[in-house]
Amino acid sequence: MFLAMRYLRGVALDEVIDETGPLPPEKAAWIVHQVAGALDAAHTLGLVHRDVKPANVLLAGEGAERRAYLTDFGLAVERDRSERITDSGVFVGTLAYAAPEQIRLHRVDARSDVYALGAVLHHCLTGEVPYPVRVKTAAMWAHLESPPPSPARPASGVPEAFDEVVGRAMAKKPS
């Protein structure tokens, strides 16, 4: 299998969030909807991205032509070979968005990418990663044991319905 990507001139989602702060709920939902479509296409081909994060979402184009693209399939793995994480058996991906099964070095599948996409949605809506801790082990623990974070913030206009979406996407058990 080969992946080919065209050159796109745009800006990474993490840079947009860093510059503007949290995104309006409508814009965050629009971006996540497009990334979910890209993930659906990858999953249909049997690929698991394993590193869905704002830095790997490129916003390109202007006005009505503006689109969100999922980039950097460098850590992608075929679903049926996902038990072999790396040759050295160590964690790969970005901890701030990694699913519990990925941290535990268990088999990953499309649900692992859905978890990460839920974390991206949370980041879009709040301007911060789901578990904003400085110590890696604390972040690992939070992904493994803490309840999914709540992005709903009445003062910012994020509806409570987003809590259910993020909560389901970031469920600790893939099932």
N, C-alpha and C positions, 0 to 999 in steps of 0.2 A: 504494500500500500504506500502511496505517495501523497503528501499534502503539498499543495501549491497555493500561495497567497499572493495576491496582487499588491502592489505598493499603494498605500493610502496615505494621504496627507490629513492629519487630524491631531487630536489631543487625547491623551489617556484620561479615563474617567477619574482616577485618583488625583490628577492634577487639577481637574475641574473642581472637585470637592475641596481640595486644599485651597484653591483660589476663591471660591464662592461660598463655601460652607455647605450645610445640608441642602439637598435638592428639594424642590416642591414635590409632593407626593405624585402628582400626575407625571412629572418628568422622570422620576425614579421608576415608576411603574412602566413607562414607555421604554426606558433603557433595558430594564430587566426582562420585559416581554421579548425584545429583540435578541438579547443574549440567550434567553430560554429557547428561542427558535434555532439558534446556532447549535446549542447543546443538543437539542432534539435531533438535528441532522447528524451530528457527530455520534450520538448514541445509536441512531438507526444503523450507522455503519459499523457499530461495535467498538467505538472509541470512548474512552473515559479521559477527560481533559486533565484532571487532578491538580489544576492550579488556577481555578476560576477566582479572580480577584479584580478590583478596580484598575490596577495597573495593566491588566491584560484585556481591558475593554477600551477600544478606540472609538472615539466619536469623530466622524468625518462627514464632510458635506455641509451645505448651508440651507437654512430655511426648511422647506418641505422635503428637500433632498437629504437632509441630515439623517444619518443612521448610526447605530451602535454595532460594532464588529467585535467578535470574540477573537483574540489573537493568541499567539504563543502556545502552540501545541507541542512544545519541546518536551513536556513531561507526559504527554498523552500515552496511553497504553491500550492495547486491545483488551476488551472486557474479559475474554477468556484466559488472558495471561496476567491478570491483575494481581494474583497472589505473589508473583515475583516482583516486588516493589522496585528493588534495584539489585545490582550484582552484589553489593555489600550488605543488603538487608536493612538499610537505614531509611528513615523518613525522608520523603521528597514532597515538595509543595511549599505553601506559605502558611505558617502556623495560624495566623489570624483568621483564616478562612477554612481551615482543614476540618473535615468530618472526623468524628470519633474513631470510626473504623480505619481511617487513613492514619491517624495518630497511633493506633494500636498495631499498625502494620498488618491488618486483616485485608481480606479481599475487598477491593473497591469496585463500584459499578456506577451506573447513572445516578443513583441516589446520593452518592458522595458529592457529585457535582451539584445536585440540587441543594444539598446542605450549604455548600460554598456560595451558591447563588443567593440563598436566603441571607447569608452573612453579608454579601455585597449589597443586597437591598437594605439591610439594616444600616450599613455604612452610608449609603446614599441618603437615607432619611434622617440620620442623626449626625453625620459628619465624623463619626468615630467607628472604629472596629467594634464588633460585638462584645468582646471582653477586653477592655482597654487596661491591660496590666503590662508592667515592664519586664517581669521575670518570665522566661519561657515556660518554666514548669508550672507557674500559676495559670498561664494561658492554656497549657495542655489540660490541666485539671478542670478549668472552666469548660472547655469543649467536651470533656469526658463526663462531667458531673453536674455542672450548674444548669439551671433551667435556661431555655432559650431567652435571650434578652428581649426587652420590650422597646420597640422603636416609637410607639405612640407617645406623643408629647403634645398635649392640648395647646400649650402656648405657641408651638411651632406649626400647628395646623395638621399634624400627622394623625389621621383617624385611627381609632382603636382597632379597626378591621385589619390593619397591617400587623398587629400583634399576632393574630391568628395565622396569617400568611407566613411570617417569619418563624413563628413557633412550629408550624407543621414542617416547613423546609428544614429547620435546624433541630428536628427531633433527634434525640440521642440514639435511638434504635432505628436503623434504616427501614424496618418493616412498619 
